[in-house]
Structures are given as C-alpha cells and as structure tokens.
Amino acid sequence: MPPLIKPYEIKISDVKLNRLQQKLALTDFSSLDDLKPTHGIKAHLSMKSKVEARLNKLPQFITSIDISNLGAFDVHFVYKKITQPNAIPLLFLHGWPGSFYEVSRIVDALAEGDGNGAPSFHVVAPSLIDFGFSSASKAFNSSTTP
C-alpha cells in the first residue's frame, strides 16, 4: 500500500516561539550596535502570522516514509503539479543550511514556464530529514546502519 500523503499547513505554536526566544536570550552574540531595531529577533518573530500565511499559499504535504532499521520519518514537501502535458518532473533539494523555503520564491516560475516555449516543471521540494517541518533524525550509529 502506498504511503498516505496528507495536506500540510504551517502552524508554529507560541510555546515553541517562546522557547526559541529563551534560547536566544542565553546566546552570546557579537556586537550588534550597528544594526537597526528592525533587524532584531523580536521584529522577525512578530511577523510570524505574515510568514505563515505566505508559506501556507504553497501546496504543502507530509508523508511517512519507512527506512529499514531506522523506522518511520515524516517528510514535509512542497508539490506544485501543473496541467501542462509536457511538464518535466523536478526534484528541488536544499542544501545545508537551508530548507524548502529556498524554492518558495521560484516555484511558480518553474511550474508555469515563461510562456515563450521554455519548459515548465512539476516541482517537488522536500524538507530533508532534520530540516524544516520533517522529522528529526533518529540515532545513526554502526548498529543501526546497514
């Protein structure tokens, strides 16, 4: 039976944001005297609802993938499928540090093409394990890896 793919909506709880603020408060940063107040952590955290709304416009999903000897992992991904019959499947993998967010500004252009004969793509952009909204990795060691 194929894995169940469910729609996904980003909802970051205030509890998680408060925990992040506590961790950041305990972090030693280099001098930030030259930065404007709009560059602060609080300014970014206060934009949570705007960022969530913008990211939730992306077609997002989550599925569970079972990896032998390691168990199941939830993998979050963006999937922009279009009706163009000749569209090319494109797997967009982010690097480190990075996330699916890297594709958010170009996914529509990749899917729709330029209207002048350039190819269009069915875009799949997963959050790799340990990134974004996918599961955290489980212990990798010599007894669990094949």
C-alpha positions as CSV (number, residue, x, y, z in Angstrom):
1,M,0.0,0.0,0.0
2,P,1.5,3.4,-0.9
3,P,2.2,5.9,1.9
4,L,-0.6,8.3,2.8
5,I,0.1,11.8,1.6
6,K,-1.7,14.5,3.7
7,P,-2.0,18.2,3.1
8,Y,0.1,20.2,5.5
9,E,-0.3,23.7,7.0
10,I,2.4,25.5,8.9
11,K,1.3,26.4,12.4
12,I,4.2,27.4,14.7
13,S,3.0,27.4,18.3
14,D,3.6,30.3,20.6
15,V,5.2,27.8,23.1
16,K,7.9,26.9,20.5
17,L,8.5,30.6,19.7
18,N,8.8,31.4,23.4
19,R,11.3,28.6,23.9
20,L,13.3,29.9,20.9
21,Q,13.3,33.4,22.5
22,Q,14.6,31.9,25.7
23,K,17.4,30.1,24.0
24,L,18.3,33.2,22.0
25,A,18.3,35.3,25.2
26,L,21.0,32.9,26.6
27,T,23.2,33.2,23.5
28,D,26.3,35.4,23.3
29,F,26.2,37.4,20.1
30,S,29.0,39.7,18.8
31,S,28.3,43.4,18.9
32,L,25.1,44.4,17.2
33,D,25.4,48.1,17.8
34,D,25.3,49.0,14.1
35,L,22.0,47.2,13.4
36,K,18.7,48.9,13.2
37,P,15.9,47.8,15.6
38,T,14.1,46.2,12.6
39,H,16.9,43.7,12.4
40,G,16.2,42.3,15.8
41,I,14.9,38.8,16.7
42,K,11.7,40.2,18.2
43,A,10.9,42.0,14.9
44,H,11.2,38.8,13.0
45,L,9.2,36.8,15.5
46,S,6.4,39.3,15.5
47,M,6.0,38.7,11.7
48,K,5.0,35.0,12.4
49,S,1.5,35.2,11.1
50,K,2.5,37.0,7.9
51,V,5.2,34.5,7.2
52,E,2.9,31.5,8.0
53,A,0.2,32.9,5.7
54,R,2.7,33.5,2.8
55,L,4.2,30.0,3.2
56,N,0.8,28.4,3.5
57,K,0.0,29.6,0.0
58,L,2.4,26.9,-1.2
59,P,0.9,23.5,-1.9
60,Q,2.4,21.5,1.0
61,F,2.1,17.9,2.1
62,I,3.5,15.4,4.6
63,T,4.0,11.7,4.3
64,S,5.6,9.0,6.4
65,I,8.5,7.1,4.9
66,D,9.8,3.9,6.5
67,I,13.5,3.4,6.3
68,S,14.8,-0.1,7.1
69,N,16.4,-0.4,10.5
70,L,15.7,3.3,11.3
71,G,11.9,3.4,11.5
72,A,9.4,5.9,10.1
73,F,10.1,9.5,9.3
74,D,7.6,12.2,8.5
75,V,8.8,14.1,5.4
76,H,7.3,17.5,4.6
77,F,7.3,18.7,1.0
78,V,6.1,21.3,-1.5
79,Y,4.4,19.8,-4.6
80,K,3.4,22.1,-7.4
81,K,1.9,19.9,-10.1
82,I,0.6,21.6,-13.3
83,T,-1.7,20.5,-16.1
84,Q,0.9,21.1,-18.8
85,P,1.2,17.7,-20.6
86,N,4.9,18.0,-21.3
87,A,6.0,19.3,-17.9
88,I,9.2,17.9,-16.6
89,P,9.4,16.4,-13.0
90,L,11.9,18.5,-11.0
91,L,13.2,17.5,-7.5
92,F,14.5,20.6,-5.8
93,L,16.8,19.6,-2.9
94,H,18.0,22.3,-0.5
95,G,21.5,22.4,0.9
96,W,22.8,23.0,4.4
97,P,22.0,25.3,6.0
98,G,18.7,25.6,4.1
99,S,15.1,24.5,3.8
100,F,12.2,24.1,1.4
101,Y,11.9,27.9,1.8
102,E,14.6,28.3,-0.9
103,V,12.1,27.2,-3.6
104,S,9.2,29.3,-2.3
105,R,10.0,32.4,-4.5
106,I,10.7,30.4,-7.7
107,V,8.2,27.5,-7.6
108,D,5.5,29.4,-9.6
109,A,8.0,30.4,-12.3
110,L,9.4,26.9,-12.5
111,A,5.9,25.4,-12.8
112,E,4.5,28.0,-15.3
113,G,7.5,28.5,-17.5
114,D,8.0,31.8,-19.3
115,G,5.2,31.5,-21.8
116,N,7.7,31.6,-24.7
117,G,8.4,27.9,-25.0
118,A,10.7,27.4,-22.1
119,P,10.0,24.2,-20.2
120,S,7.6,24.0,-17.2
121,F,8.1,21.7,-14.3
122,H,6.2,19.6,-11.8
123,V,8.1,20.8,-8.7
124,V,8.7,18.6,-5.6
125,A,10.7,20.3,-2.9
126,P,11.1,18.2,0.3
127,S,12.3,19.4,3.7
128,L,15.1,16.9,4.3
129,I,15.1,14.9,7.5
130,D,16.3,17.2,10.3
131,F,15.2,20.3,8.4
132,G,12.0,22.4,8.2
133,F,8.9,20.5,9.1
134,S,10.2,17.0,8.5
135,S,11.1,14.6,11.4
136,A,14.3,14.8,13.3
137,S,16.7,12.0,12.6
138,K,16.9,9.1,14.9
139,A,20.2,7.8,16.3
140,F,22.5,6.9,13.4
141,N,25.3,4.5,14.6
142,S,27.1,1.4,13.4
143,S,24.4,-0.9,14.9
144,T,21.5,0.8,13.0
145,T,23.1,1.5,9.7
146,P,23.3,-1.3,7.1
